[in-house]
Amino acid sequence: MVAVSFIDVKCKKGHIVFGHYRKVIAGRLLKCYIDEIRFDNIGVRGLPNGTDVFCKECQKENVTTRVGRIGLVHGRPAVVINHGGTKPIRT
């Protein structure tokens, strides 16, 4: 049986970056498939591979918080999470 949970991905300062992300496998959050993100507060859809993803709320406060980078994981576009820029999530 596969454990499915819906989580909110937050930056280090606590701003919600991705809301209601559908996480399928238990363990640490390593990647967020773009098609599994329900509420996107950054606008990652359509960004090219290799693009860095930053928290927009932190940028308004003149703080650069890199959440991750766009890349292909198992043939699907995803945000590869930067663990220094997000709050730790373990399911």
Secondary structure in CASP SS format (residue, H / E / C, confidence):
PFRMAT SS
TARGET T0000
AUTHOR 0000-0000-0000
METHOD secondary structure of the structure
MODEL  1
M C 1.00
V C 1.00
A C 1.00
V C 1.00
S E 1.00
F E 1.00
I E 1.00
D E 1.00
V E 1.00
K E 1.00
C E 1.00
K C 1.00
K C 1.00
G C 1.00
H C 1.00
I E 1.00
V E 1.00
F E 1.00
G E 1.00
H E 1.00
Y E 1.00
R E 1.00
K E 1.00
V C 1.00
I C 1.00
A C 1.00
G C 1.00
R E 1.00
L C 1.00
L C 1.00
K E 1.00
C E 1.00
Y E 1.00
I H 1.00
D H 1.00
E H 1.00
I C 1.00
R C 1.00
F E 1.00
D E 1.00
N C 1.00
I C 1.00
G C 1.00
V C 1.00
R C 1.00
G C 1.00
L C 1.00
P C 1.00
N C 1.00
G C 1.00
T C 1.00
D E 1.00
V E 1.00
F E 1.00
C C 1.00
K H 1.00
E H 1.00
C H 1.00
Q H 1.00
K H 1.00
E C 1.00
N C 1.00
V C 1.00
T C 1.00
T C 1.00
R E 1.00
V E 1.00
G E 1.00
R E 1.00
I E 1.00
G E 1.00
L E 1.00
V E 1.00
H C 1.00
G C 1.00
R E 1.00
P E 1.00
A E 1.00
V E 1.00
V E 1.00
I E 1.00
N C 1.00
H C 1.00
G C 1.00
G C 1.00
T E 1.00
K C 1.00
P C 1.00
I C 1.00
R E 1.00
T C 1.00
END
